[in-house]
Amino acid sequence: MDTISASTASNGRRATLKRTTRRIRKRSLASRAQISTLALSLSTTPRKAAQRVFLYIQLNEVIKLPETPYSLEMHLYQSKNTLQKMQERYTTETIIYQNEFDMKKPVFALGILQDSIDDMNTFSDNPLIITLYQRIPRHRKGELKTIADMKIEPSTKFKREVPSEIGDSVDRKSAEPQTRETISSAMEPGIIKELLTEVSMSTSAVLKEAVDDEGGEGELAPFVNERLELISRGHCDLLKLFHRKRFISNMDVLLYPQYQYKLESLTAEKITTTTIWHMYSILPMLKKFTFTNLAFITLESIYNAPMDMHDRAASLGICLSFRSTQPDENGSYKVVPFCNYYGFTSNIISDQSTNVVWETIKRDCNLTDTFSFNQMDTGSRIKLPRLFNHLLYTENVDFKIPDIDPVLDLALVNNSLHRYVIDSEMRAILEAAVVHNHFELLVQVYNESPQTIIYEGTINLSVFGYPNVNSVRFATVLTPVVSRSSKQKSRGPSLLPSLTYPMFTIIKICFFQPIAKYNEPLDVFNESEMKYAKLRRCFDIEFLKEEDDRDIAKELYRAFDDLISDIIATIVKRDIHDITQRRDYFCCQLGNLINLLLKICGADFNVRMRTKTNIEFREMLTHMYKELVQRMYDLLMACGRESLSNCIVNYEAEQVRLIRMLEEYRFMQIVGDTDMAQLAFEELKVNSTNKMIFEFYLFLNDVETLNFESASKYLVQAKDNEWEGDYFASLLKLYIDYQMEMESEELAGEAYANLIEQLRIFTTKNSLDQDAWILLYCYYKNNQYMPGMEYTRWKYENLYDIPRKNMSLAPRSFFELYMPIDCELKTPRAIKFYKIFKLFARLGAYGFAEVVFAEVANDCPAVEAYLVTTTLKMLQGHIDNTFKVRTFPTDNSIRGKMLRYYLAHINGSVEYARGRYDEAINQYKQLLSITEPDILLNFYLSLSRLGQLSFNRGDYPLAKKAFAMCLGLDGWEKQFSANYGMGRSLYYMNQLEDAIEYLANCTHAEYFVPDVWGYLAVINLRLNKTKRALDCWKMAKQYPEMAIADSIYDELNKIKFSDISLLVDDDGNEDEFMGKMDFGI
């Protein structure tokens, strides 16, 4: 029960309190427009004196008054305190007595300055408070009337109690709610303690008297002073007044009771009362002025606070101020106070009230923290299930959110709001301040008074400079404010919990319209009842836009395709020939299909083909039938084209085979064996059964080999198959378009701007994928665009827990051939960025990969950063004669040897890329000292190149050694290139018998290579195995359209025909018998 005592304090004390309150109020009124302080401090536009306009307030009707034994009265209060009762004698009393409830009087006037931004902010953040009290007169203890007494004496129900002569000295003004300034502005401990004591004493007075009723002493019992007992309270939002027309309206205000476990107290029934007020003005509140925006600032809670703060929660407050990011001439930082929040409650996180209340009402009327949330509700809510979602965290701080248990952990809960008005001039100044990061928001936690700061943090507001951003929830770390003397001391144990679990607060800042673009006037909203309701709450425009821009038709067609594909798969997999075999299944699917068809009809066909008659509607259904039947036919044909089994079973085995063949082909390309690579590709193209995957892999190969023209053709021909490869194809489209525009003389100047714009569009469409968000962040950081950096960081940090799209089965990329290991990184941010870098590197988008790696390069060891950046330059063809290879000092440790090997591997590849093959061979030779197979596997590419270069130069022993090291690796024993190179090296070293073994292994390849059989024919001919030689030659010439290498004909020309036996019959000679093993079959 909340009461306001009218105790008979001494006149001296009362005068002192009044003067103090008046002084506090003056200081507070001077700071009402602190939302505009920053703007006004930077603005030079003079403000003209404004005309005073009066709002007239009249009580029309009261519905459902509670049952009370004493008379009721209604108090009106507004923090500006300009309410005046319209009567002959001047009075500051703002009370309506019960006998006046039905008389439509008195009328109150509220003075407002026309076109005043200060008054607008005052009324925007301070609603009109209407409180219903019961006036309990002075009486002897034990004679308090209750509701039970009313049942005996109903005639006293509406009897107004007139104060006795002894109680006439009670000051009615003392019954008004205490002003916010008493708490927020003055913050004088003595006054706060005095007010809290008086309210606490009067609150318990009724309960104490009820307990003492039995012990009354008749006429000798002491008197109890007159007092007011709170019955119910409500508020009226006054922002509606401000528009360019004279205001006239009937407004309903609900007065909510204070519920404390019971629906009825000893002296009052607890019921919601409806009051109807007639409000009007003679002149409009706005004449030339227009407000264009509103700022809603909500302080939610403080988390991970030490227990001593929970013990003094009610005396804690938070002060928000603007602080300049650059010092002035004196080296100090300009601080502009903004707003205050006072009073927290210590609650378990999941048990807190989700109502967001007016901060001004909470502080003015509820000093004892016993209130009903409905009495001050703003209409906004805290979403507990998403409490820690979509927060913009302080950068580079681990908040350890997963360790917070909402069911067990405590929080300091505030959940209150300030609302301020912004005009076009202030918007422009705020935009400039946030875009250029001139000011930051200083968050200071104080105890009892703003002068006693105990914790503080900062919020970077630059994110509001990004297009279409209007609402952000900030999570800012609060660190202790340490004095200079204590800074010299070592940190004590009390700070350890804060270091382990950082204390932070969540503050939501929402602008009704984004401040980074032109704002439409909002005063016109107040002219309509429907539009006015929008100004009471603030929503995230991006969230609303996502809901409005959803491609519903596309989602429905995707669901339709999935349903038809599932039905086709079920029919084939279960070998269904008749509906009766699975009637229950088809009945269920028929219902699903009907629901989809109705939605598709409404979302697509009925939009494209408007109908007004039954005939037109039937024609529309005919078109719908034809299109959907054709779509179903296309789905069935797509399954058949890809192999019908692919619609039913997993095609992983086919992918593995395809990947193995592609890697063989790509490896031949990269080591320079182009003839063999072309043969492998032709065979691969003919034998591939899954054309969709094959075309996608070729698309990746085109991007990696910088063949952007061919890659762009795939993007034009590709259909929306809705599989995981589509996402990566659309991501690569950004890179391909950018590279092609850079190559074009006409578009090169616009390429970068187009890339940024396309990245923004892509991130909007794929908002749950962090890859493009991080890439966009890196580009923004390169240009020091702070709003973009904060916005993209906000997005990707909230996607860390969402699984990323991965290409589980894909050919080994060129980058992985060069750099098969990862850099050693320690910070969580660097590790996450490195994963995005690896994705772009694997896809062949090396320019994107460079931009992302630049963000983590400083976290890598210098030698590893050199290896990665050099590899990326090499893959992009940016290595020229001016590039200088680097060496780094290494020791004989395991890590030192590995770094030495990798330097030789990459530096040799650099020399190979620019045609310096002798230097490349010298670098690659350093790898010949490796003996461990696990290490050798990482340098397979360099060893193969060393073998190929040595073979081309006639250094067959070196080639043999290099190819032999490749063949000793697990998984590569039957690799075509190594076996072929080894066989040819042995042949030219005249080790013919040994050469047959490796060339025979080449026949295990999944594609036909005539040169293998040609060399086997030559070898057998030189070994006088004429029959075998002839059979091998027949195999080599099996496909006449496939040419045999000139080197084989050269070897045939070296053979003397006189030394060759012409007997080719199989006469049973053991030397002439050929089995399958002789051909490697």
N, C-alpha and C positions, 0 to 999 in steps of 0.2 A: 504494500500500500504506500502510495506516494502522497505526502502531504506537505503543504508549505505553511510553516508556522507564522503566526502573527503575534509573537511574544512581545511583551511590553519591555523592551530594552530601554535603557536610559536615553534621554534626548541627546546627550553629548555623543554617545556611541553611535546613535542612529545618524546624526549629522555627519560624523566622520565617515561612516560607511557610504552615505549618499555622495559626499564629495569625492571619495575614492572611486566609486562606481562611475560618476560623471566624468572624472578624469580619464579613467580607463576607456569609457565609451568614446570619448573624443579621439584618443589615440587609435582606437580600433576603426572608427569610421574613416580616419585618414588612410587606413591601409586596406579598405574594402576592395579597391580596384587593383590589387597587386597582380592580377592576371595581366593588366595592361601596363604595369610599371616598367617592364622591360621595353615594351614598344614605345611608351611615352618618353622614356629616357633617351631613346635614339631618334625620336621624331621631333621635327621642328615646327610642325603645324600648330598654330595657336588655337586654343579652345575658347569658343564664345560663350558668354553667359546664357544660360538656358531658362526658359519659362517654366514656372511651376504649374503642374497639372494635378488635379485631385481625382482620386479614385474613390467613389462612394460605395460603401459596403452596408448592406441591410439584410438582416435575418428574416427570411420569408416563412420558413416552416421548420419544425422539429418533429421528427418521427421516432417513436419508440424510446421514450425517456425511461431511464431505469427507476426502479422502486427505491426510494430513500426516505428516511424519517425526517430529514431536515431539508431546507430549501436548497435549490440548485442555482448555480450561476455560471455563465459562460464567459471566459476570458479570451480576449484576442491579443496576440502579441506578434510583432514583427521587429527584427533586430534593429532596423533603422529607427524605430520608435517614434514615428511621426503620426501615428494613429490619434485622431481627435474625435471626441463625441460631439455631434452636431446639436448644440443646445445654447441657450442664451448665455449661461455662465461658462467661462472657460474651465476645462478640467482635463486632466491627463488620464482619467479613469477610462479603461477600455473593457468594462464589464456589462454584460446583459443579465439582468436578474430573471428569475423564473416567471414572475408575473408579467414580464415583458416578452416572453417567447412568442406569444400569439398576437402581439400588438404591432409587429413589423417595425418596431423601433427599439432602441435608438438607431440612428444612422451614423456610421463612422466615416471619416474622411482620411485618406492616406495620401500624403503629398509626395509627388514624384516629379523630378526635373525632366522636362521634355528633352529628348535627344541626348540624354546623359548616359555615357557608357559606364560611369561609376554606379549610377542608380540601377542600371540594367544588371550589372554584376551583383549588386546587393540583393536584388529581388530574384535573380536567377539562382543564387546559392542559398538564399534564406527564405523558405516558404513562410506563408502566413500560418501561425500556429493557433489553433482553436482548442481550448481546454475546458472541459466540463468539471466543475468542482461542486462539492457539497460543503456549505458553510455550517460548521458545528459551533453553536454559540457558547458563551461562557456558562459553565454549569458546575454543580458540585460533583465531586467524584462519586461514582456509583449511580448517577442519575442520567447516564448516556442512553438515549433512545436507540433502539435497534429495529430491524425489519420485523422481528417477531412482535414488537409492541404495536406496529402499524396494523396488524391483523385485529388487534383489540380496539384501536382508536383510528379507524380509517379516515376520519374527518381531518386529521392533522397532516394528511398526505401533502397538500399543497399550501400549507400554512407557512408563510415566510417568517423566519425567525429574525426579529429586529435586535440588533446588538443592545445589550444593557448599557446603563450609564457608565458602569465601571469599565465596560469593554469598548466604549466609544473612542477611546484613544488609539484603537488598533489602526494602523496604517494599511489601507487596502493595497497600496502599491507594493507593499512587502509581499503580497500574495502572488505577484506576477512572477513568471519564470525568471530565473537568474540569467542575465545576459551572457552570451558566449565570451564577451570581452573579459569577464571576470576570470575566466580560465585561460583563454588562448592568448590574450594580449598582456594582461598584467602579470599573471602567473606568480602573484605574491603569495608565498607560503602561508602567511598569517590569515589573509582573507579566505584562501581556499579552505584552510582548516576550520575557520569560523563557519563558513557556509555549509560545509559538509557536516559539521557538528549539529547545526540547527536543523538541517533537513533530516539527519539521522534521528534526532530527538523527537521531532514531530511525526516522523514515520511510525515510530514505535509507540506513540502516545495512545492511540486508539486501542491497540492490543493490550498495552499495559493497564489501561483503564478498565477494559473488559475483564481482565483477570482480577482486578481489585474490586469489581462490583460487589462481590459477596462480602467483602470486608469493609463496606462503607460504614461511616459512623454518623449517618443522619445529618443533622444540621451542623455538627461539628466537623464534618468532612471538609477538606480544603477544596477551593475552587480550581477548575481547570480552565485555562484561558481559551478564548475564541481561536479557532483555527480553520483552515481549509483542507478538505480531504479530496485528493484526486480521484475522479470517477472514470473519465475517459479522455482521449486526446486524438486529434487529427490534424491534418495540415492541408493547405491549398497552395498549389504551384502558381506563382504569380508571373512566370515568364509569358504566359498567354496574353498579358495585357499589352505587350509591346508590338504594335503594328500601326499602320498609317490611317486607320479608321478609328472613330470613337468607339470605345469599348462598351458593350452592354451584353450581359449574359447572366443566366441562372446557373450556379455551380453547386454541385453536390459535394459535400465533405462528410466523410464517415468518421465518427469518433469511436475509436477502439478502446475497450476497457483494458485494465491491467490484470491479466490472469495469473494467479499464483496458486495453482493446483485446485482451486475451488471456483465454482461458478457464482458464488455469492459470498460476500463478506458479512460481518456483523451489522454493518450500517449501510450497505449498498448492494443492489442487484448488479451483476456484471453482464451488460448487454451492449451491443453495438448500436449507437445512435446515429441516425441520418439527419444531417442539417442541410437545408437548401438556402443558398445565399444569392441575393440579387446584387450584382455589381455593375456599375456603369461609370462612365466619365463623360464630361462635356466636350473635352478636346482630346484628340488622339495623343497617345504617348510618344509617337514618333512622327515627326514632320518632315525633316530632311535627312535624318540619320537612317542608316540601314545596317543591320547586323547580318553577317554572312556565315558565321560558324559558331559552334559551341564546343567547349572542351570539357570532357568528363574525366575526372581524375579519381580513381578508386584505390584506396589503400586496403589490401586484403589482409595479409598476416605476416608475422615474422616466424621463421622456422630455425630450428637448431639453436635456440636461445638458451643461455645458462639458467639454472634454476633460480638464482637470485633475482633475475628479471621477471620470472613468473610470479615471484612473491610480491613484487611491487608493480604488477601489470597495470593497475588502475591509475598509477601516477606517471606512467610513461607516455611520451608523445613523439611524434615525428614531424620535423619541419622540412619543407621542400623549398629550395631556393635555386635561382639561376646563378651559375658561377661562370665567369669568362674562362676560356681555355688558354688565353694568352695574358701575361702580366702587363700592367700598365707601366707608365714611366717610372713609378716608384717601386716597381717590382712586386706589387700586390695584385691580387685577383679581385675583380669587381664581383660582389655578391648582391643579388636582388632577391629579398625574401618573397616567397610565393604564397604558400598556404601552410596550415598546421592541422595535424590530427592529434587528438588527445584521448587517452583512455583506451586500454586494451583489456581483453579478458583472456584468461588462461583456460584453454579448452583442448580436449582431445580432437585431433584434426577432423575425424569423421563425424564427431558429435556437434560441430559448430553449426550455427544458423547460417543458411545460405542467403538470407535477405541482405541486400545492400541498402544501407540507411543513409539519411542525410547527416553528414557530420555536424552541421550547425545545430540541428534539432537535438541530436544525441547529447551534445555538450551543454546546450542551453537548459534543457529540461530534465536531464537524467543524471544528475551528479552522483547519485548513489548506485547507478548501474542497475536499477530495478525498473525495467521498462518493457513494453510490448513492441516487438519489431514492426508490427503493422502501423503503429502510431507515427513512424518516421520512414516507412518503406518508400524506396525510389522506383520500384518496379523491376529493378535489375536483380540478377541472381548470380551466385558463385556456383559453378558447375563442379561439384565434388569429384565425379568420375574423371574429369579432365583437368584436375587441379594443377598438375605439373606438366601438362601438355602445351605445346606451342608457346613456350616461353623464350624470350630473348635474354640469354644469360650473359653475365659479365664474362668478358673474353678471357680465355686461358685459365679458367677456374673450374675445378671438378666439384660440382655441387653434391655429388653422391646421392642423387635423387632415389636410386633403387633401395638405398638403406633406410629411407624414411618409411615408417609403418603408420599409415593413417589411422589404424585401429588402436594403436598403443601410444604413439608419440603425441606430445603436447605442442601447441602452437600459441603464439600471442595473436589473438584474433581481433581485427578492427572492423573490416568490411563496411567502410563508410566512404561517402562520396562528396566531392565538391564539383560544382558545375559553373562554368564561366562563359561569358559572351565575348566574341571576337568580331571586330569589324574588318573591312578590306585592308585598311592601312596596317593594322596589327598583324593580319595574316601575312602580308608581304614581308614585314619585318621578321616575323617568326620563321618564315620560309628561308630568308637569307641567313638567319642565325643557325638553323639546323643544317642547311645544305653546306655551308662553309665551316660548320663545326666551331662557331664562335663561342657558343655557350653550352654547358652541360648542366644536367639537373643534379643538384647536391641533395642527398638524403641524409638527414641528421637525426639520430635518436637521442632524445633528452629525457632527463628525469625531473619531473615537476615543472621545470622552467627551461625555456630555450637557451638560456645561458649555460646550462649544465649539460653539455653534449658528451655522450658516453660512447656512441658508435656513429660511424658515418660511412657512406658509400656514394658512388656517382653513377649516373645513367647517361649514356650517349644517345642523344635525341636525333642523330643524323638520319635514322631510318625513316623519319617522317618526311624527309626530302625526296624519297623515292616515289615514283608515280603510283597513285592509287592506294597508298598506305595511309590508313586513318586510325587503326586500332592495334595496339601492341601491349602485351603483358610482359613487363620487365621483371627479371629476377636479378637483384643486385646484391652483391656481397657487402656485409656490414662489418667493418673492421674497427677495433678499439681505437679511440682517440687517446693517444699517449702524450703526456706532457714532455717537454724537453728534458727535464731532470730524470724522468723515469726511462727515457729512451736510452740513457747510458747504462741502465741496469740490464742484466740478462733477463730473458723471458722466464717467468715463473710457471709453475705447473698449472695455474688457472687458465693459461692461454692454450694449453694442449687440446682441450676439446674443440676449441674454435678452429684450430689448425686441422684437426682430424675431420670434423664436420663443420664446414663454414656456415656461420649464421648469415641468413639472407632474408630479404623481404620481397614480396611480390606487389608491384604497383602496376595498375592498368591505366593507360592513357589512351583516350579515344576522342578523336575529333569527328564531329558530325559529317564533315566533308574533308577530304584530304587537303592539307594546306599547301601542297606542291602544285596546285592548279587553281584556275579561276573558280571562285565559290559563288554559287547562286545565292541571291538574297533569301534569308530564312524568315523574315518578318511576315511574308505572305502566308507561311504555314499557320500562323496564329489566327488568320482570318477564317480558317476552316476547322471545324471540330475534328474531322477525320485526319487532316494533316497535322494538327497540333499535337496529337498523341505521339507522333514520330519524334518530336523534340524532347520527349521525356526520357528516351532511352537512346543508346548509341550502339550501333552494330558494326561488325567488321564488314566493310564493303566487299573485300575479296571473297569472303565466305558467301555473301549474298550473290555475288556475281557468278561464283562457281555453280551455285544452285540454278541461277537463271540461264547460264550458258551451257548447261548440260545438253549434250547431243542425245536426246532421248531416243530419236529414231535409230541412230547408230547402235545404241545399247540394245534396243529391241531386236534389230536385225542380227546382232551378234548372238543374242539369246536364241533367236530362231535358227541360225546356222548350227549352234551347238546342239539344239534339240534334234534337228534332222540328222546331223552326223551321228548322234548317239543311237537313233532309231536304225540307221543304215548299219552301224557297227553291230548292233544287237541281232539284226536279221541275218547278217552274214556269219557272225560268230556262232550263233545257236542254230544255224541252218534251218531257219523258219521258212516254210513254204506256204503256210496258210495262217490267217489271222486267228483261227480257232485254236492254234497250238499255244498261243500265249495271249488269250483274250484279256486277261487281267492287266497285263503290261500295256497293251495297246489302248485299252479303255482309259487307263491313267494318263498315257501320253496324249490321247485325244483331248482330254480336258485341259492339259497344259497347252496344247496347240491352239485350242479355241481361245483361251485367255490371251495368248500372244497375238493371235490374229485380230482380236478386238482392239488391243492396244496399238498394233501397227496401223490398223485402219484409222484410228483417231489421231495418231501422231504423225502419220505420213500421207496416206492417200486422201484423207478428208481435208488435209491442208493443201495439197497440190491440186485437188479437184473438188472445188466447192460445189455442193449439191443443194438444190432447193426443192426438187420434186422427187417422187419415187422412181421415175424413169432415170433421172440423172444419177440417183443413188445406185440403181441396178447396173448402170454403165460403169460407174466407179468400181463396183465389186467385180465386174468382169475384168477390168484392167488389173485389179489387184490379184485376181486368180491367175491371169496369164503371167504376170511378173513373178509371183511367188513359185509357181510351178517351174518356170524357167530357172529360178534360183536353186530349187531343189535338184533339178537335172544337172546344173553346173556342179553342185556339191558332189553328186554321185560320180560325175565324169572326173572330177579332180581326184577322187579316191582311186578311180581306175587308172588315171595317168601316173599317179605316184606309186602304183601297186596297191591293190585293194587291201592287202594285209596291213598297210600303213595306217589305214583308218581304224584298225581294230587292235593291233598288237604294237608293242614297242619296237621301233626300228633302230634300236641302238646297235645291233650287230651290223646292220648295213652301214651305219655311220662310221663304225670302227674301221671297216674295210675301206670305205671311201677316204677316210682321213689318212690311213696308211699309204694308200696310193698317191694321194695329193702331197703328202710330205715327201715322198720319193721324188715326185715331179719337181716340187719346189726346191728340194735340196740340189738336184741336178742343175737347176737354174742358177742357184747362188754360187755353186762351185765352178760354173763356167762350162759345163757339159751340155750345151744347148741342143745338140743333135739328139742325144739320148732323152733330154727333157721333152722334146717335141714328140718323139715316139711314145713316151709314157703318157703324154696328154691325149694323144689321139686314141690310144687304147682306153684311157680313163673315160673319155667322152662317150665312147661306144658302149662300154660295159656298165655305166652308171644306171641304176634302176630307180633312184630317187632324184628326179630332175630338180625338184624344189631345193633340196639341200645342196646338190651339186652346183646349181647356179649361184646360191648364196655363198658357197665357199670360193667360187671363182670371183665373185664380187669382192670378197675380202682380199683375195690375192691381187686383184687389180688395184685396190687402194694401197696395199703394202708396196707394190711395185710402181706407184705413182702414175698409174694408167687411169687417170680420172675420167677421160672421155668414155672409155669402155665401162667404167663403174657407173657413170651417169646413165648409160643405156639400161642397165639393170634396174635402176630406180624408176625409170619411165615405164618399163615393162612389168615390174613387180606388181602383184595383186595383193590386196589386203587379206592375207591368209590367217591373220591373228595367231601367229606363233611367236616364240621368243626371239627369233631372228629379226622380226619386224622392228623391234625397238632399237636394235643396234644398227639396222639399216637406216632408220630415220635419224639416228644420232650421227652416223657417218655422212648423211646427206648434207648436214651443216658444214662439215669439213670439206667435202667435195665441192660444194658451191663456192665456199670461200677460196679454195685453191684455184678453181677455174676463173673466178673473178680477178684474183691476183695476177693470173697470167694474161688477162685481157687488158689491153691498154686503155680501153674506154671505161672499164668498171673498176680498175685497180684503186682509184681514189675513194670509191664508195664501199669497197669490199669489207673493211673493218667495221664500219657503221652497220652495214647489212648483217654481218655476222652477229653483232651484239643484239640487234633487233630480233633476228631469228632465234638466237639463244633464249631471249626473254619469252618468245612465243612457245618455244619447245618446253621450257620449264613450267609454263602455265599449263600446258596440255599433259605433261608428265610430272605433276607436282610431287609425287611420292617417290621419285627417283633422284637420288642425291648426285649422280654423276654430272649432269649438266649444271646443277646449282653450284657445285664446287668449281667447275670450269668457269662459270660466269663470275664467281667471286674472284678468281685469280685474274681475270681480265680487268675487273673493276679495280683491283688492288694495283695492277700495273699502271693504271691511270689515276690512282689516288682519289677515286670517286667514293667518298665516305658513305653517302646514303646507300649506294649499291652494295658496298662491302657489308654494311650492317644488315641490310635486307637479306642478302643471299646467305650470310652466316646464320641468321635467324632461321632460315629455311632448312639448310642442310644439317644443322646441329640437332634439329628435331626429327631427322630421318635416320639417325645412327642406329636406332633399334629396329628399323624396318628392313627386312632382307632385301638385298640388292639382286637385280637380274644378272644371271651369270650364264655364259656359254659353256655348259658342262662338257660338250664334245665339240672340239674345233681343232683344225690342224695347228701344229706348233708354229707360232708366229716367228717372223724373221728376228724380231727383237729378242725373243726367248732363245733363239739360236746363238745370238751374240752375247746376251746377258742372261744366262740360265739361273743366276742367283739373285737374291734380293739384298737391298742395302740394309745395314744395321741401323734401326731407328728406335728411339726410346720414348718419345712423347706420344700420347694417344692421338693427338691431332695429326702429327706427322705420319703415323702408321695408317690412319684413315685416308689421308691425302695420297699416300703412296699406292694404296689399292686403286684409287681412281686413276692415278698415273699409269699403273700397269694395264688397266682396261684400255685406255686410249693407245698405249704402245702396242698391245696385242692386236687391236683393231687396225693398226696402221695409220691412225690419226696422229702422226708424230708431232705436228705443230701444236695440237692440243696437249699432248703429253709433255712437251717442253714447258708450256705455260704452267702446268700443274706442278711439275717437278721443281720449277724455280722456287716454289713456296716451301719445299722441304730440303732443298739442296744444302742449306746451312746446317741442317740437323744431321747430314751424312758426313762421314769422313771424307777428306778432300780427295783422296784417290778414288773412292767409289763415286763421288759426284763427277769426277773427270771421266770415268768409264761410261757412266750413263749419258752425260751430255755429248760426249764424243760419238757414242753409238747412235744417238738420235740425229746428230748432224750427218753422219755417214748414211743413214737410211733415207734421209731426205735429199741426198746428193749435194750437200753443202760443203763437202770437203774439197778444197782446191789446193793449189801448190803453195799458198801462203800459210796454210794450217801447219802448226808445229806440234809434233808429238811430244808428250811430256813423260818424264820418268820421275819416280818418287823413290826416296831411300827406303830400302827394306832390309830386314835382318834375316837370320836363318831359322826363325821360328816358323811354326806351321802357318800362321797367318801371314807372316812375311813372305814365305814361299808362294802362297796362294796369290797374294797381291802381285808378286813378280810375274807369275804365270798369266794373270789376267791382263796385266799391262802389255805383255808380249802378244797376247791374243788380240786385244783391241788395237794396239799400235800396228800390228801386222795387217789387220783388216783395213786400217786407214791407208796404209801404203798400197794394199791390194786395190782399194777403191779408186785411187788416183793413178793406177797403172805402174807403180814402182815395184815390180815383182821381185827384183833382187833384194831390195830392202825388206819386202814382205817375207821372203824365204828366211832371211837372217833373224827376223823376229820370231817366226814360227818354229825355227830350230830349237829355241829355248824350251819348247814344250816336249821335246824328245826325251828329256831327263825325267819325266813323270813316270812313276811306276805303279801308283795306286789306281786301280780301275775306276773307283768312284770319282776320282779327280779327273781322270781322262775323259769321262763322259761329258764334262762341261766344255771340253775343247774339241769336240768331234768336228766342228766346222773348220777350225784352223788346221787340224791335222789332215783333213780331206783336201783342203786347198793346198797344203804343203805337198801332199802326194801328187795332186794334179799338176801343180807348177813344176815339180821336179821331173815328172814324166814328160811334160812338154819340152823340157830343156835337155832331155836325154840322161838325166841323173837317175837311172833306174834303181840303184841300191837305196838311195834316199827315199824315192817314191815307195819302194817295197817296205821300208821301215815305217813310213808314215801310215800306209794302208794297213799294215799288220797291226799297228796300235789301235786303229779304228775297229778292226775285226775282233779284237780281244775284249770288246765291251759287251755287257749283258744287253740283250735285246737287239743287237746290231749284227749278229753273226751272219744273217742271211740278207743283210742290206745290200741292195744291188750295186750301188756306186762303189762301195769299198771292195766287194768281191770282184767287180769288173776291173777296177784299177789294179788290184793285186794280181789278177790273172794276166793282164796285159804287161805289167812290170816284170813278172816272172818269165813271160814269153820272150820279151826283149833281152832278158838276162840269160836266155837260152836254157831256162829251167822248165822244159816243156811238160814233163810229167807232173810237176807241182802246179803248173799253170792250169792243167785240165781240171783239177779239183775245184779251184775258185771260179773258173768259167762255168763249170757244171752247176755250181750253186746259183749262178745268175739265171739258170733256166727255171728256177722256182718262182721267178717274178710273175706277177699276175698279168703282165703284158708281154707281147712278143717283141724280141729285139733280134733282128737278123744278124747283127755284127757278132753276137755271142757265138752263134752257130758258125759264122764265117771263121772266127779264130779257132774254134774247135776243129773245123775241117782242115785248116792250114796246119795245125799242130799234128793231127793224125796223119796228114799227108807227109809231113817231115819225119814222122816216126814210122813210116812205111806201113801204116795201117790204112790201106787204100779203101777197103770196104767201109770202114768207119768214116773216113774222110768224105767218101761219096755220100753216105747217108746224112752226115752233118751238112754237107753242101746243099743237099736236097731240102733240108729243113730251112736253111738260110734263104733259099730261093722259093720258099713256099708261097710267098706273096710277092709276085713280081713288081707290084707297084711300090714296094718298100725298097729303097735303094740301100746297097751295102757300101760301107765306108771305103774310100779310096785306099786307106792304109792297108786293108786286107788284100786288095788287088796288087798293091806294091809288094806285099810279102809273097804272094803267089808268083810274081815275076822274078823273085829272087831264087826260086827253086829250079834246079836243073832237072829237066824232064827225063834226061838219061838215067838219073838216079831213082826214078819212080817206077815201081812195078805196075804194069797195066792189068794184072790179074785182079779182078774184083769179085770173083765168085766165092761164095762161102763154102769152102771145101772141108770144113771141119777143123781147120787149123785154129788152134787155141788163140793164136795171136789175131786171127781175123774174126773171131766171134764177138758180137756186140750185144750187150744186154741193155736194159733200161738204165742201169747205173752209169753206163758209159756216156749217156746223154744227160746225166743229172736228173733223170725222171724217177 
